[in-house]
Amino acid sequence: MSFPALEMNPDFKVEVHTTQNRGFTPEEIAERCANKIISISDSANPAIQAQAHAFRQHIVKVLEFYMREAIKSDRTTVYNAILDSGNQELAELIRRL
C-alpha cells in the first residue's frame, strides 16, 4: 500500500514553550492565543499595523480575564467534588488557592 506524499505549507513551523517548576500563567497563555488569532503583516500600512497591535492587546486582556474566570470556576468544581467526598479540610485548602 502506498500513500501520496504530504505537502507541507512552506510557512509551517513548530513552537515549543516551556516553564520550569510551574504551569503557564493566564497572561502567557493569552499572549500565545492572541498570536494564533491575530496576524499582523510587516508590510501593512503603519496606521493599520498600529490599529491591529492595539486590537491584539485588547484581545489579550479579554482572554486573560476569561481564563481567570475559567480557573475560578474549575476550582469551585474541584472544591465541591472534594467536599462531597467528605474531605472538608482538603476542600478548604483548594478553596484558598
C-alpha positions in Angstrom: 0.0 0.0 0.0 1.4 3.4 -0.9 0.3 6.8 0.2 0.7 10.1 -1.7 3.4 12.4 -0.3 2.2 15.0 2.1 3.0 18.6 1.1 3.6 20.9 3.9 2.8 24.6 3.8 6.1 26.5 3.5 5.0 28.7 6.4 4.6 25.6 8.7 6.5 26.0 11.9 6.6 24.3 15.3 6.9 26.3 18.5 7.8 24.9 21.9 7.0 26.8 25.1 8.2 25.6 28.5 8.2 26.7 32.1 10.3 25.4 35.0 8.6 24.2 38.2 5.2 25.8 37.3 2.4 25.8 34.8 1.7 28.7 32.4 0.1 31.8 33.7 -3.1 33.2 32.1 -1.1 36.1 30.7 1.4 33.7 29.0 -1.4 31.6 27.5 -3.4 34.7 26.4 -0.3 36.0 24.6 0.2 32.7 22.8 -3.5 32.5 21.9 -3.6 36.1 20.6 -0.6 35.3 18.4 -2.5 32.4 16.8 -5.7 34.5 16.4 -4.2 37.8 15.1 -1.5 38.0 12.5 -0.1 41.5 11.7 1.7 41.9 8.4 5.1 43.7 8.4 4.2 45.2 5.0 0.8 46.6 6.1 0.2 50.4 6.3 1.7 51.7 9.6 -1.7 53.1 10.7 -3.3 49.7 10.1 -0.5 48.0 11.9 -0.9 50.3 14.9 -4.7 49.6 15.0 -4.0 45.8 14.7 -1.5 46.0 17.6 -4.0 47.9 19.8 -6.7 45.3 18.9 -4.4 42.5 19.7 -3.6 43.9 23.2 -7.3 44.3 23.9 -7.8 40.6 22.9 -5.0 39.6 25.2 -6.7 41.3 28.1 -10.1 39.7 27.3 -8.5 36.3 27.1 -6.7 36.8 30.4 -10.0 37.8 32.1 -11.9 34.8 30.8 -9.1 32.3 31.6 -9.0 33.6 35.2 -12.8 33.1 35.3 -12.4 29.5 34.0 -9.8 28.8 36.6 -12.1 30.1 39.4 -14.9 28.0 38.0 -12.8 24.9 37.8 -11.6 25.4 41.4 -15.2 25.7 42.5 -16.0 22.4 40.8 -12.9 20.7 42.4 -13.8 22.2 45.8 -17.3 20.8 45.6 -16.2 17.4 44.4 -13.7 17.1 47.3 -16.3 18.4 49.8 -18.9 15.9 48.5 -16.3 13.1 49.1 -16.2 14.0 52.7 -12.8 15.7 52.9 -13.6 19.1 54.2 -10.1 20.0 55.2 -8.6 19.4 51.7 -11.6 21.2 50.1 -10.9 24.2 52.2 -7.2 24.2 51.1 -8.3 24.1 47.5 -10.7 27.0 48.1 -7.9 29.1 49.5 -5.8 28.8 46.4 
